[in-house]
Amino acid sequence: VVPRVTGTIPLTVYTGSMEPTIATGAVVLIEPVDPSTLVPGDVITYQVAPDVDEYITHRIVSVQPDTSPPSFVTKGDNNDGAD
């Protein structure tokens, strides 16, 4: 009921890349936002490729301002390197 009321989409986290902030098995509620409002430190969920039903939830470490719309470098809190 909550997703219908709030306009969010529930997704289950399948890896530990965001632990301890977001635990493996946790459910995150995602909602579309204007990409121009996002800043480093925000946690985002993105689709890995068009028409691929796979999503990644990671933290923004930098914004690439010369792209339109903006693109982001992300990193899982528990990962050594950025995406």
CYANA upper distance limits for C-alpha pairs under 8 A (distance plus 0.5 A):
  1 VAL  CA      5 VAL  CA      6.91
  2 VAL  CA      6 THR  CA      6.53
  2 VAL  CA      8 THR  CA      8.41
  3 PRO  CA      7 GLY  CA      5.91
  3 PRO  CA      8 THR  CA      5.17
  3 PRO  CA      9 ILE  CA      6.35
  3 PRO  CA     10 PRO  CA      7.42
  3 PRO  CA     29 LEU  CA      8.06
  4 ARG  CA      8 THR  CA      7.41
  7 GLY  CA     31 GLU  CA      7.29
  8 THR  CA     29 LEU  CA      6.12
  8 THR  CA     30 ILE  CA      5.74
  8 THR  CA     31 GLU  CA      5.30
  9 ILE  CA     29 LEU  CA      5.84
  9 ILE  CA     30 ILE  CA      5.63
  9 ILE  CA     31 GLU  CA      6.90
 10 PRO  CA     27 VAL  CA      6.74
 10 PRO  CA     28 VAL  CA      6.14
 10 PRO  CA     29 LEU  CA      4.98
 10 PRO  CA     30 ILE  CA      6.87
 11 LEU  CA     27 VAL  CA      5.97
 11 LEU  CA     28 VAL  CA      5.88
 11 LEU  CA     29 LEU  CA      6.91
 11 LEU  CA     30 ILE  CA      8.01
 12 THR  CA     25 GLY  CA      6.43
 12 THR  CA     26 ALA  CA      6.26
 12 THR  CA     27 VAL  CA      4.93
 12 THR  CA     28 VAL  CA      6.80
 13 VAL  CA     22 ILE  CA      8.40
 13 VAL  CA     23 ALA  CA      7.88
 13 VAL  CA     24 THR  CA      5.96
 13 VAL  CA     25 GLY  CA      5.65
 13 VAL  CA     26 ALA  CA      5.96
 13 VAL  CA     27 VAL  CA      6.66
 13 VAL  CA     28 VAL  CA      7.68
 13 VAL  CA     57 THR  CA      8.30
 14 TYR  CA     24 THR  CA      6.02
 14 TYR  CA     25 GLY  CA      6.27
 15 THR  CA     24 THR  CA      5.79
 15 THR  CA     25 GLY  CA      8.22
 16 GLY  CA     20 PRO  CA      8.46
 16 GLY  CA     22 ILE  CA      8.33
 16 GLY  CA     23 ALA  CA      6.88
 16 GLY  CA     24 THR  CA      5.62
 16 GLY  CA     78 ASN  CA      7.48
 17 SER  CA     58 HIS  CA      8.24
 17 SER  CA     76 GLY  CA      5.35
 17 SER  CA     77 ASP  CA      6.69
 17 SER  CA     78 ASN  CA      5.34
 17 SER  CA     79 ASN  CA      6.27
 18 MET  CA     22 ILE  CA      5.72
 18 MET  CA     23 ALA  CA      7.37
 18 MET  CA     57 THR  CA      8.10
 18 MET  CA     58 HIS  CA      7.12
 18 MET  CA     76 GLY  CA      5.45
 18 MET  CA     77 ASP  CA      5.21
 18 MET  CA     78 ASN  CA      5.87
 18 MET  CA     79 ASN  CA      8.24
 19 GLU  CA     23 ALA  CA      5.68
 19 GLU  CA     24 THR  CA      7.70
 19 GLU  CA     77 ASP  CA      6.94
 19 GLU  CA     78 ASN  CA      6.19
 20 PRO  CA     77 ASP  CA      8.28
 20 PRO  CA     78 ASN  CA      8.01
 21 THR  CA     77 ASP  CA      7.97
 22 ILE  CA     26 ALA  CA      7.09
 30 ILE  CA     45 THR  CA      7.58
 33 VAL  CA     37 THR  CA      8.13
 34 ASP  CA     38 LEU  CA      8.01
 35 PRO  CA     69 PRO  CA      7.47
 35 PRO  CA     70 PRO  CA      7.05
 36 SER  CA     69 PRO  CA      7.87
 36 SER  CA     70 PRO  CA      7.04
 38 LEU  CA     42 ASP  CA      7.02
 39 VAL  CA     60 ILE  CA      7.41
 39 VAL  CA     62 SER  CA      7.97
 39 VAL  CA     63 VAL  CA      7.41
 40 PRO  CA     59 ARG  CA      7.96
 40 PRO  CA     60 ILE  CA      5.24
 40 PRO  CA     61 VAL  CA      5.39
 40 PRO  CA     62 SER  CA      5.80
 40 PRO  CA     63 VAL  CA      7.30
 41 GLY  CA     59 ARG  CA      6.38
 41 GLY  CA     60 ILE  CA      5.87
 41 GLY  CA     61 VAL  CA      6.75
 42 ASP  CA     59 ARG  CA      6.12
 42 ASP  CA     60 ILE  CA      6.06
 43 VAL  CA     57 THR  CA      7.31
 43 VAL  CA     58 HIS  CA      6.03
 43 VAL  CA     59 ARG  CA      4.66
 43 VAL  CA     60 ILE  CA      6.65
 44 ILE  CA     57 THR  CA      6.02
 44 ILE  CA     58 HIS  CA      6.23
 44 ILE  CA     59 ARG  CA      6.63
 44 ILE  CA     60 ILE  CA      7.57
 45 THR  CA     55 TYR  CA      6.91
 45 THR  CA     56 ILE  CA      5.84
 45 THR  CA     57 THR  CA      4.63
 45 THR  CA     58 HIS  CA      7.04
 46 TYR  CA     55 TYR  CA      5.89
 46 TYR  CA     56 ILE  CA      5.95
 46 TYR  CA     57 THR  CA      7.10
 47 GLN  CA     52 VAL  CA      7.68
 47 GLN  CA     53 ASP  CA      7.71
 47 GLN  CA     54 GLU  CA      6.35
 47 GLN  CA     55 TYR  CA      4.91
 47 GLN  CA     56 ILE  CA      7.00
 48 VAL  CA     52 VAL  CA      7.24
 48 VAL  CA     54 GLU  CA      6.42
 48 VAL  CA     55 TYR  CA      6.23
 48 VAL  CA     56 ILE  CA      7.38
 49 ALA  CA     54 GLU  CA      8.33
 57 THR  CA     76 GLY  CA      8.06
 58 HIS  CA     74 THR  CA      6.29
 58 HIS  CA     75 LYS  CA      5.90
 58 HIS  CA     76 GLY  CA      5.25
 58 HIS  CA     77 ASP  CA      7.76
 59 ARG  CA     74 THR  CA      5.77
 59 ARG  CA     75 LYS  CA      5.90
 59 ARG  CA     76 GLY  CA      6.55
 59 ARG  CA     77 ASP  CA      7.50
 60 ILE  CA     72 PHE  CA      6.86
 60 ILE  CA     73 VAL  CA      6.41
 60 ILE  CA     74 THR  CA      4.85
 60 ILE  CA     75 LYS  CA      7.05
 61 VAL  CA     72 PHE  CA      8.05
 61 VAL  CA     73 VAL  CA      6.18
 61 VAL  CA     74 THR  CA      5.78
 61 VAL  CA     75 LYS  CA      7.08
 61 VAL  CA     82 ALA  CA      8.36
 62 SER  CA     72 PHE  CA      6.40
 62 SER  CA     73 VAL  CA      5.72
 62 SER  CA     74 THR  CA      7.59
 63 VAL  CA     70 PRO  CA      7.32
 63 VAL  CA     71 SER  CA      6.58
 63 VAL  CA     72 PHE  CA      5.14
 63 VAL  CA     73 VAL  CA      6.86
 64 GLN  CA     70 PRO  CA      6.41
 64 GLN  CA     71 SER  CA      5.70
 64 GLN  CA     72 PHE  CA      6.20
 64 GLN  CA     73 VAL  CA      7.97
 65 PRO  CA     70 PRO  CA      6.06
 65 PRO  CA     71 SER  CA      7.71
 66 ASP  CA     70 PRO  CA      7.51
 67 THR  CA     71 SER  CA      6.77
 73 VAL  CA     82 ALA  CA      7.18
 73 VAL  CA     83 ASP  CA      6.53
 74 THR  CA     82 ALA  CA      6.12
 74 THR  CA     83 ASP  CA      5.77
 75 LYS  CA     79 ASN  CA      7.16
 75 LYS  CA     81 GLY  CA      7.04
 75 LYS  CA     82 ALA  CA      4.85
 75 LYS  CA     83 ASP  CA      6.09
 76 GLY  CA     82 ALA  CA      7.85
